Amino acid sequence: MQTFPMFLQVGGRTVLILGGGEQAAQKCRLLLKTSARITVQAPEIEEELQGLVAQGRIAHDPAPPTAAACGRAAITFIGTGWSSTATATACPRSPPPGAPIRSCCSGTAARCASRRRPARLWP
């Protein structure tokens, strides 16, 4: 089996997306089909996400991610366009037990960057 299907009850729950670029927008498009409360956490977000914030459909948090923020979310998606190794330096080191985190990019940073321009995360 190459893919593990996963179903979560996200209705009325917070879903956190780390990143503000195309991969974050892709996750938002899918999650907007649910009744989840979506928060995108990145210092800057692309135009599509800015429009969703303006419409009140998602929230934008420019602060760096914290373990507490991940712990409050039903699930945290890492949608930065970076490899999981590169992303790990920008993500909380110790999310609380039971905080599901899903990386949206695997493989080398070069391969991820070649697919889409990585979103800038916190310095």
Contacts in CASP RR format, 6 or more apart in sequence:
PFRMAT RR
TARGET T0000
AUTHOR 0000-0000-0000
METHOD contacts of the structure
MODEL  1
MQTFPMFLQVGGRTVLILGGGEQAAQKCRLLLKTSARITVQAPEIEEELQ
GLVAQGRIAHDPAPPTAAACGRAAITFIGTGWSSTATATACPRSPPPGAP
IRSCCSGTAARCASRRRPARLWP
8 74 0 8 1.000
8 75 0 8 1.000
8 100 0 8 1.000
9 74 0 8 1.000
10 31 0 8 1.000
10 34 0 8 1.000
10 35 0 8 1.000
10 36 0 8 1.000
10 74 0 8 1.000
10 75 0 8 1.000
11 34 0 8 1.000
11 35 0 8 1.000
11 36 0 8 1.000
12 35 0 8 1.000
12 36 0 8 1.000
12 37 0 8 1.000
13 36 0 8 1.000
13 37 0 8 1.000
13 73 0 8 1.000
13 74 0 8 1.000
14 36 0 8 1.000
14 37 0 8 1.000
14 38 0 8 1.000
14 39 0 8 1.000
14 72 0 8 1.000
14 73 0 8 1.000
14 74 0 8 1.000
15 31 0 8 1.000
15 36 0 8 1.000
15 37 0 8 1.000
15 38 0 8 1.000
15 39 0 8 1.000
15 73 0 8 1.000
15 74 0 8 1.000
15 75 0 8 1.000
15 76 0 8 1.000
15 77 0 8 1.000
16 39 0 8 1.000
16 41 0 8 1.000
16 65 0 8 1.000
16 69 0 8 1.000
16 70 0 8 1.000
16 72 0 8 1.000
16 73 0 8 1.000
16 75 0 8 1.000
16 76 0 8 1.000
16 77 0 8 1.000
17 24 0 8 1.000
17 27 0 8 1.000
17 28 0 8 1.000
17 31 0 8 1.000
17 38 0 8 1.000
17 39 0 8 1.000
17 40 0 8 1.000
17 41 0 8 1.000
17 76 0 8 1.000
17 77 0 8 1.000
17 79 0 8 1.000
18 24 0 8 1.000
18 41 0 8 1.000
18 42 0 8 1.000
18 65 0 8 1.000
18 76 0 8 1.000
18 77 0 8 1.000
18 78 0 8 1.000
18 79 0 8 1.000
18 80 0 8 1.000
18 87 0 8 1.000
18 90 0 8 1.000
18 91 0 8 1.000
18 121 0 8 1.000
19 40 0 8 1.000
19 41 0 8 1.000
19 42 0 8 1.000
19 45 0 8 1.000
19 78 0 8 1.000
19 79 0 8 1.000
19 80 0 8 1.000
19 119 0 8 1.000
19 121 0 8 1.000
20 40 0 8 1.000
20 42 0 8 1.000
20 44 0 8 1.000
20 45 0 8 1.000
20 46 0 8 1.000
20 49 0 8 1.000
20 79 0 8 1.000
20 80 0 8 1.000
20 119 0 8 1.000
21 42 0 8 1.000
21 45 0 8 1.000
21 46 0 8 1.000
21 49 0 8 1.000
21 79 0 8 1.000
21 80 0 8 1.000
21 81 0 8 1.000
21 116 0 8 1.000
21 117 0 8 1.000
21 119 0 8 1.000
22 46 0 8 1.000
22 81 0 8 1.000
22 116 0 8 1.000
22 117 0 8 1.000
22 119 0 8 1.000
23 79 0 8 1.000
23 80 0 8 1.000
23 81 0 8 1.000
23 104 0 8 1.000
23 105 0 8 1.000
23 116 0 8 1.000
23 119 0 8 1.000
24 40 0 8 1.000
24 42 0 8 1.000
24 45 0 8 1.000
24 46 0 8 1.000
24 49 0 8 1.000
24 77 0 8 1.000
24 79 0 8 1.000
24 80 0 8 1.000
24 119 0 8 1.000
25 46 0 8 1.000
25 48 0 8 1.000
25 49 0 8 1.000
26 104 0 8 1.000
27 77 0 8 1.000
27 79 0 8 1.000
27 104 0 8 1.000
28 38 0 8 1.000
28 40 0 8 1.000
28 48 0 8 1.000
28 49 0 8 1.000
28 52 0 8 1.000
28 58 0 8 1.000
31 38 0 8 1.000
32 38 0 8 1.000
32 52 0 8 1.000
32 57 0 8 1.000
32 58 0 8 1.000
36 74 0 8 1.000
37 59 0 8 1.000
38 57 0 8 1.000
38 58 0 8 1.000
38 59 0 8 1.000
39 58 0 8 1.000
39 59 0 8 1.000
39 60 0 8 1.000
39 61 0 8 1.000
39 73 0 8 1.000
40 49 0 8 1.000
40 53 0 8 1.000
40 58 0 8 1.000
40 59 0 8 1.000
40 60 0 8 1.000
40 61 0 8 1.000
41 60 0 8 1.000
41 61 0 8 1.000
41 62 0 8 1.000
41 63 0 8 1.000
41 65 0 8 1.000
41 69 0 8 1.000
42 60 0 8 1.000
42 62 0 8 1.000
42 119 0 8 1.000
42 120 0 8 1.000
42 121 0 8 1.000
43 62 0 8 1.000
43 120 0 8 1.000
43 121 0 8 1.000
43 122 0 8 1.000
44 62 0 8 1.000
44 119 0 8 1.000
44 120 0 8 1.000
45 53 0 8 1.000
45 60 0 8 1.000
46 119 0 8 1.000
49 58 0 8 1.000
49 60 0 8 1.000
50 60 0 8 1.000
52 58 0 8 1.000
53 59 0 8 1.000
53 60 0 8 1.000
61 69 0 8 1.000
64 90 0 8 1.000
64 122 0 8 1.000
65 76 0 8 1.000
65 90 0 8 1.000
65 91 0 8 1.000
65 92 0 8 1.000
65 122 0 8 1.000
66 92 0 8 1.000
67 92 0 8 1.000
67 93 0 8 1.000
67 94 0 8 1.000
67 95 0 8 1.000
67 96 0 8 1.000
67 99 0 8 1.000
68 96 0 8 1.000
69 76 0 8 1.000
69 92 0 8 1.000
70 76 0 8 1.000
70 91 0 8 1.000
70 92 0 8 1.000
70 95 0 8 1.000
70 96 0 8 1.000
70 99 0 8 1.000
70 101 0 8 1.000
71 95 0 8 1.000
71 96 0 8 1.000
71 98 0 8 1.000
71 99 0 8 1.000
73 99 0 8 1.000
74 100 0 8 1.000
75 100 0 8 1.000
75 101 0 8 1.000
75 102 0 8 1.000
76 95 0 8 1.000
76 99 0 8 1.000
76 100 0 8 1.000
76 101 0 8 1.000
76 102 0 8 1.000
77 101 0 8 1.000
77 102 0 8 1.000
77 103 0 8 1.000
77 104 0 8 1.000
78 84 0 8 1.000
78 87 0 8 1.000
78 91 0 8 1.000
78 101 0 8 1.000
78 102 0 8 1.000
78 103 0 8 1.000
78 104 0 8 1.000
78 105 0 8 1.000
79 87 0 8 1.000
79 103 0 8 1.000
79 104 0 8 1.000
79 105 0 8 1.000
79 119 0 8 1.000
80 86 0 8 1.000
80 87 0 8 1.000
80 90 0 8 1.000
80 104 0 8 1.000
80 105 0 8 1.000
80 118 0 8 1.000
80 119 0 8 1.000
80 121 0 8 1.000
81 87 0 8 1.000
81 104 0 8 1.000
81 105 0 8 1.000
81 112 0 8 1.000
81 113 0 8 1.000
81 115 0 8 1.000
81 116 0 8 1.000
81 118 0 8 1.000
81 119 0 8 1.000
82 90 0 8 1.000
82 105 0 8 1.000
82 109 0 8 1.000
82 112 0 8 1.000
82 113 0 8 1.000
82 118 0 8 1.000
82 121 0 8 1.000
83 105 0 8 1.000
83 106 0 8 1.000
83 107 0 8 1.000
83 108 0 8 1.000
83 109 0 8 1.000
83 111 0 8 1.000
83 112 0 8 1.000
84 103 0 8 1.000
84 105 0 8 1.000
84 106 0 8 1.000
84 107 0 8 1.000
85 109 0 8 1.000
86 109 0 8 1.000
87 103 0 8 1.000
87 105 0 8 1.000
87 121 0 8 1.000
90 121 0 8 1.000
90 122 0 8 1.000
91 101 0 8 1.000
95 101 0 8 1.000
105 112 0 8 1.000
112 118 0 8 1.000
END
